[in-house]
Each structure stands twice: as C-alpha cells, then as structure tokens.
Amino acid sequence: MTPTLFGRWQTRLLLFVTVGVLVSLPFAMGWIGPGANSVYFWILLYVAIFGLGWDVLYNYLQKSRWDRDWPAVYQLLAGIWELVFVFCGVKLFGFLPIPLPKEELPLTVFLLHYSIVWLAVFISSQSLMRIIFLRWRFRGGEWL
C-alpha cells in the first residue's frame, strides 16, 4: 500500500529518533570527525523537521503518478535534495543555527554523517520496518 502522509511522518520520526540517533552517536562522541560535539544531532533534527514539510510535497507528487507508488530511485533523489537544502542552511549560508561556527564543520565529515544516516534510515525503512511492524505497509506506513 502507498504510504499516507501521516504514515510518512510517523515512519520518518521513528527512524530518525532510533536509527538516526544511533548512527549519529559515533560522530557526536568524537570517534568520527573532529572532537565531541552535538552539531550532528542538530543536523539530524533539521533533516527530520524539514523532511516533515518535504513529505507534504512528496505525498502530493506521489498521488500524480499512475500507480501511486514511490520507487526507491525517487527516495534517493529526495535524499540528495534534502542534503542540498540542509547543507545550504548549515554550512553554506548558515541560516540554520548550530553549536559551532559553520567554518569549523568539515565538509567531508558533514557529507559522511549525512550519507551514513540517510543510508541507514533508507535500509531500515526497506527492511527492518517490514520485519518489526508486519502490518506497517498495509496501514499506509502508520505504525501506531
């Protein structure tokens, strides 16, 4: 079944609060990248919050497709678009506040963090959600 908007929101928040936080921990603890810092949780928060807004657009676009389906390649394109938006907000223009100057956040670490989080969330949505929540896809992506 095609995910509903509410199902998209529930799934996004669940995966970012669980998988996203677990994947961000090594970055925040300083094991990957420069010293310990909470900037990675801020980035995760921005991706989750702005993603709720983007989901409204994605849901609208999905309804215009003949089969009402959202192929994985579209999810990849959405992930790239969200990366560009958050990158511009955090690193390039700096209109999204983070707990350190934007110059101190290395581009490679930002891209590595975003890519690993996105990949982990994508894989979890395609596999773990279907295993843990058996009826998840039959309820339009809603797990509550």
RODO-2510 file (C-alpha; in nm, 4 decimals, decimal comma):
residues 144
     n   res          X          Y          Z
     1     m     0,0000     0,0000     0,0000
     2     t     0,1123     0,3552    -0,0668
     3     p     0,2143     0,5434     0,2480
     4     t    -0,0238     0,8104     0,3717
     5     l     0,1110     1,1484     0,4780
     6     f     0,0592     1,0601     0,8441
     7     g     0,2327     0,7268     0,7842
     8     r     0,5273     0,9028     0,6216
     9     w     0,5582     1,1349     0,9197
    10     q     0,5387     0,8526     1,1721
    11     t     0,7951     0,6436     0,9878
    12     r     1,0340     0,9362     0,9363
    13     l     1,0243     1,0386     1,3025
    14     l     1,0565     0,6820     1,4304
    15     l     1,3568     0,6090     1,2099
    16     f     1,5336     0,9357     1,2863
    17     v     1,4791     0,9002     1,6615
    18     t     1,6086     0,5428     1,6645
    19     v     1,8378     0,4666     1,3710
    20     g     1,9419     0,8278     1,3104
    21     v     2,0427     0,8846     1,6722
    22     l     2,2334     0,5544     1,6902
    23     v     2,4258     0,6327     1,3728
    24     s     2,4969     0,9907     1,4891
    25     l     2,6401     0,8821     1,8249
    26     p     2,9916     0,7976     1,6967
    27     f     3,0081     1,1393     1,5308
    28     a     2,8792     1,3234     1,8381
    29     m     3,1195     1,1382     2,0704
    30     g     3,4151     1,2401     1,8546
    31     w     3,5005     0,8919     1,7295
    32     i     3,4473     1,0111     1,3730
    33     g     3,5435     1,3632     1,2749
    34     p     3,6602     1,6480     1,4970
    35     g     3,6046     1,6303     1,8769
    36     a     3,2821     1,5577     2,0569
    37     n     3,0029     1,7909     1,9528
    38     s     2,6253     1,7954     1,9389
    39     v     2,6199     1,9501     1,5893
    40     y     2,5342     1,6124     1,4365
    41     f     2,2155     1,5888     1,6406
    42     w     2,1260     1,9392     1,5217
    43     i     2,1750     1,8287     1,1613
    44     l     1,9630     1,5205     1,2302
    45     l     1,6922     1,7405     1,3819
    46     y     1,6919     1,9729     1,0794
    47     v     1,6662     1,6854     0,8352
    48     a     1,3770     1,5371     1,0350
    49     i     1,1878     1,8659     1,0747
    50     f     1,2313     1,9864     0,7179
    51     g     1,1564     1,6355     0,5973
    52     l     0,8101     1,6614     0,7513
    53     g     0,7465     1,9577     0,5235
    54     w     0,9028     1,7890     0,2235
    55     d     0,6818     1,4862     0,2855
    56     v     0,3780     1,7015     0,2063
    57     l     0,5277     1,7720    -0,1366
    58     y     0,6383     1,4104    -0,1862
    59     n     0,2903     1,2883    -0,0960
    60     y     0,1355     1,5286    -0,3477
    61     l     0,3779     1,4231    -0,6224
    62     q     0,3204     1,0582    -0,5455
    63     k    -0,0524     1,0998    -0,5982
    64     s     0,0102     1,2266    -0,9508
    65     r     0,1759     0,9000    -1,0533
    66     w    -0,0497     0,6453    -1,2196
    67     d     0,0346     0,3657    -0,9749
    68     r     0,0625     0,5929    -0,6687
    69     d     0,3987     0,4309    -0,5992
    70     w     0,7224     0,5945    -0,4915
    71     p     1,0187     0,3984    -0,6344
    72     a     1,3478     0,3772    -0,4474
    73     v     1,5235     0,5957    -0,7042
    74     y     1,2853     0,8788    -0,6104
    75     q     1,3804     0,8294    -0,2465
    76     l     1,7437     0,8646    -0,3498
    77     l     1,6665     1,1897    -0,5332
    78     a     1,4709     1,3149    -0,2318
    79     g     1,7684     1,2333    -0,0086
    80     i     2,0022     1,4288    -0,2360
    81     w     1,7621     1,7241    -0,2414
    82     e     1,7338     1,7230     0,1376
    83     l     2,1156     1,7069     0,1613
    84     v     2,1483     2,0163    -0,0573
    85     f     1,8879     2,2048     0,1468
    86     v     2,0417     2,1223     0,4864
    87     f     2,3949     2,1804     0,3528
    88     c     2,2976     2,5288     0,2350
    89     g     2,1274     2,6025     0,5655
    90     v     2,4032     2,4775     0,7927
    91     k     2,7311     2,5121     0,6069
    92     l     2,6977     2,7396     0,3061
    93     f     2,4651     3,0223     0,4150
    94     g     2,4453     2,9443     0,7855
    95     f     2,0783     3,0346     0,8360
    96     l     2,0271     2,7210     1,0475
    97     p     2,1961     2,7639     1,3873
    98     i     2,4447     2,5012     1,5025
    99     p     2,6545     2,4968     1,8237
   100     l     2,9796     2,5826     1,6441
   101     p     3,0831     2,8235     1,3685
   102     k     2,9944     2,6901     1,0254
   103     e     3,3606     2,7118     0,9219
   104     e     3,4578     2,4566     1,1876
   105     l     3,2324     2,1831     1,0497
   106     p     3,4403     1,9959     0,7891
   107     l     3,2576     1,9385     0,4614
   108     t     3,3773     1,5774     0,4368
   109     v     3,2508     1,4922     0,7847
   110     f     2,9172     1,6624     0,7153
   111     l     2,8752     1,4640     0,3932
   112     l     2,9889     1,1407     0,5598
   113     h     2,7459     1,1868     0,8503
   114     y     2,4512     1,2709     0,6262
   115     s     2,5272     0,9866     0,3855
   116     i     2,5607     0,7225     0,6562
   117     v     2,2450     0,8391     0,8359
   118     w     2,0489     0,8506     0,5106
   119     l     2,1682     0,5067     0,4048
   120     a     2,0899     0,3553     0,7460
   121     v     1,7419     0,5092     0,7524
   122     f     1,6740     0,4007     0,3928
   123     i     1,7843     0,0419     0,4556
   124     s     1,5828     0,0312     0,7785
   125     s     1,2715     0,1591     0,6043
   126     q     1,3081    -0,1038     0,3333
   127     s     1,3854    -0,3962     0,5647
   128     l     1,3501    -0,3554     0,9425
   129     m     1,0186    -0,1727     0,9278
   130     r     0,8695    -0,4598     0,7280
   131     i     1,0054    -0,7166     0,9726
   132     i     0,9273    -0,5446     1,3040
   133     f     0,5938    -0,3895     1,2041
   134     l     0,4331    -0,6615     0,9944
   135     r     0,1221    -0,4581     0,9108
   136     w     0,3149    -0,1324     0,8592
   137     r     0,2893    -0,1247     0,4814
   138     f    -0,0759    -0,2358     0,4838
   139     r    -0,1680     0,0607     0,7052
   140     g    -0,0177     0,3227     0,4758
   141     g     0,3091     0,3375     0,6677
   142     e     0,1442     0,4083     1,0008
   143     w     0,2924     0,2071     1,2855
   144     l     0,0753     0,3345     1,5724
***
